[in-house]
């Protein structure tokens, strides 16, 4: 029987029907499939040794926090002024939980922003990074974070009007002379949604979940 290291606890009371099921997050999926982060995945999810992230994820988290709540947790005034240029629909919801049922496990995630407009629901993911190198990835077939969010909302009865990444152009490497900062450029990258795209991605996700379960079984057999 397949087993994963995490259990869905329904922390917000949004999906009580899935409480107690095995869980895999989109971030865990990404960590496992990327060779450079595989060790971090094992430490976080098998050993329970949660890392503090890195300067890039920390900076992205600060940008996301300001985008959501206008609370500044260490960004420069200029960085805040760049984020302030992004339109803020009055009916927008931030960090909304999504859960996708895959039978023997569920996928949990949080959409950065959702709002209704004439024609349906808009789903957005906020990112920081160099537009010159990241735009191609977010507009390509390998990026599917918004695909997952759209699939969940469509299954809940919403019509998807738009799906996109808001990419804040970022410079610097975190060193004293080259601190991380925004350049002021903002790219709105369409991530077109379709049921077919979602189903193709979810088949890959299911396979990765099975691979993780196999690795976890070996870990439990020999190291616990």
C-alpha positions in Angstrom: 0.0 0.0 0.0 1.4 3.4 -1.0 2.3 5.8 1.8 3.5 9.4 1.8 5.2 11.3 4.6 2.5 13.9 4.9 -1.2 13.8 6.0 -3.9 16.3 5.1 -5.3 17.9 8.3 -7.8 20.3 6.8 -6.3 23.2 8.7 -8.8 25.8 7.5 -11.9 23.7 7.5 -12.3 24.0 3.7 -12.1 20.4 2.7 -13.3 18.2 5.6 -14.0 15.3 3.2 -10.3 14.8 2.7 -9.1 15.1 6.3 -6.7 12.2 7.1 -5.8 11.4 3.5 -2.2 11.2 2.4 -1.0 14.6 1.0 1.6 15.9 -1.5 2.1 19.6 -2.2 3.1 21.2 -5.4 6.3 22.5 -3.8 7.2 18.9 -2.6 6.6 17.6 -6.1 8.9 20.2 -7.5 11.6 19.6 -4.9 11.6 15.9 -5.7 11.8 16.2 -9.5 14.6 18.8 -9.4 18.0 17.1 -8.9 19.4 20.2 -7.1 16.6 20.1 -4.5 16.2 16.3 -4.0 18.4 16.3 -0.9 16.4 19.1 0.6 13.2 17.1 -0.1 14.5 14.1 1.8 15.5 16.3 4.7 12.2 18.2 4.8 9.8 15.4 4.3 11.5 12.2 5.4 13.6 13.4 8.3 11.3 16.3 9.3 14.2 18.8 9.3 12.6 21.8 7.8 15.1 24.2 6.3 14.9 28.0 6.4 14.9 28.2 2.6 17.4 30.5 0.9 17.8 34.2 0.2 15.8 33.9 -3.0 12.8 32.1 -1.5 13.0 34.4 1.5 12.9 37.5 -0.8 10.0 36.0 -2.8 8.1 35.4 0.4 8.5 39.0 1.5 7.2 40.2 -1.9 4.3 37.8 -1.6 3.5 39.0 1.8 3.4 42.6 0.7 1.4 41.7 -2.4 -1.2 40.0 -0.2 -1.5 42.3 2.9 0.6 45.4 2.2 2.7 44.4 5.3 6.4 45.3 4.6 8.7 42.7 6.1 12.0 44.1 4.9 11.5 45.2 1.3 12.8 48.6 0.2 10.5 51.5 -0.5 11.2 51.1 -4.2 10.3 47.4 -4.2 7.0 48.2 -2.4 6.3 50.9 -4.9 6.7 48.4 -7.8 4.3 46.0 -6.2 1.9 48.8 -5.6 1.6 49.3 -9.4 -0.2 46.0 -9.7 -4.0 46.5 -9.8 -5.8 45.3 -6.7 -9.4 44.2 -7.5 -11.7 44.8 -4.6 -13.1 41.3 -4.7 -9.6 39.6 -4.8 -8.8 36.7 -2.5 -5.2 36.0 -1.5 -3.5 32.7 -0.5 -6.6 30.7 -1.2 -6.3 27.0 -0.4 -6.9 24.4 -3.2 -7.1 20.6 -2.7 -7.2 18.2 -5.6 -8.4 14.6 -4.9 -6.2 12.0 -6.6 -7.8 8.9 -5.1 -5.2 7.6 -2.7 -3.8 11.0 -1.9 -4.6 14.7 -2.3 -2.6 17.7 -3.6 -2.7 20.8 -1.5 -1.7 24.3 -2.6 -2.4 28.0 -2.2 -3.2 30.3 -5.1 -1.5 33.7 -4.7 -4.6 35.6 -5.9 -8.0 34.9 -7.3 -10.8 37.3 -8.4 -14.0 37.2 -10.4 -14.4 39.4 -13.5 -17.1 39.3 -16.3 -16.6 35.9 -17.9 -15.2 34.0 -14.9 -12.4 33.6 -12.4 -8.9 35.0 -12.8 -6.1 33.0 -11.1 -2.6 34.5 -10.7 0.7 33.4 -9.3 3.2 36.1 -8.2 6.9 35.4 -8.9 10.2 37.3 -8.6 13.1 36.6 -10.9 14.9 37.7 -14.0 12.4 38.2 -16.9 15.1 37.5 -19.4 15.6 33.9 -18.1 12.3 33.1 -16.3 9.7 34.2 -18.8 10.3 31.3 -21.1 9.8 28.8 -18.3 6.6 30.3 -16.9 5.1 30.5 -20.4 6.1 26.9 -21.2 4.6 23.5 -20.7 6.7 22.6 -17.7 5.2 25.2 -15.4 1.8 24.0 -14.1 1.2 25.7 -10.8 -1.7 27.8 -12.1 -2.9 24.7 -14.1 -3.4 22.9 -10.8 -5.2 25.9 -9.2 -7.5 26.3 -12.2 -8.3 22.5 -12.3 -9.4 22.7 -8.7 -11.6 25.7 -9.1 -13.1 24.4 -12.4 -14.1 21.2 -10.6 -15.7 23.4 -7.9 -18.0 25.0 -10.5 -16.0 28.1 -11.6 -15.5 29.2 -15.1 -11.9 30.0 -15.7 -11.5 33.4 -17.5 -7.8 33.9 -17.2 -4.7 32.3 -15.8 -1.3 34.0 -15.6 2.0 34.6 -13.7 2.9 38.1 -12.6 6.7 38.2 -12.8 8.5 40.9 -11.0 11.9 41.5 -12.6 14.6 41.0 -10.0 18.3 41.8 -9.9 21.2 41.0 -7.6 22.6 37.8 -6.0 22.2 38.6 -2.4 25.8 39.7 -1.8 26.4 43.0 0.0 27.4 44.8 -3.2 24.5 43.2 -5.2 21.5 42.9 -2.9 18.3 41.4 -4.3 16.0 44.1 -5.6 13.3 44.7 -8.1 14.0 46.6 -11.3 10.6 48.1 -11.7 9.6 45.9 -14.7 6.6 43.7 -14.5 5.7 41.0 -16.9 2.2 39.5 -17.1 2.7 36.0 -18.6 -0.4 34.0 -19.8 -0.6 30.4 -18.6 -3.5 29.2 -20.8 -5.6 26.6 -19.0 -7.3 23.6 -20.5 -8.7 20.4 -19.0 -6.4 18.4 -21.3 -3.3 20.3 -20.0 -4.4 19.6 -16.5 -5.0 15.9 -17.1 -1.6 15.5 -18.7 0.1 17.2 -15.8 -1.8 15.3 -13.2 -0.7 12.0 -14.8 2.9 13.1 -14.2 2.1 14.2 -10.7 0.6 10.8 -9.9 3.7 9.1 -11.2 5.9 11.2 -9.0 3.7 10.5 -6.0 4.2 6.8 -6.6 8.0 7.3 -6.9 8.0 9.2 -3.6 6.0 6.4 -2.0 8.5 3.8 -3.1 11.4 5.9 -1.8 9.5 6.4 1.5 8.9 2.7 1.8 12.7 2.1 1.5 13.4 4.8 4.1 10.9 3.3 6.5 12.3 -0.2 6.1 16.0 0.6 6.6 16.2 3.8 8.5 13.3 3.9 11.0 
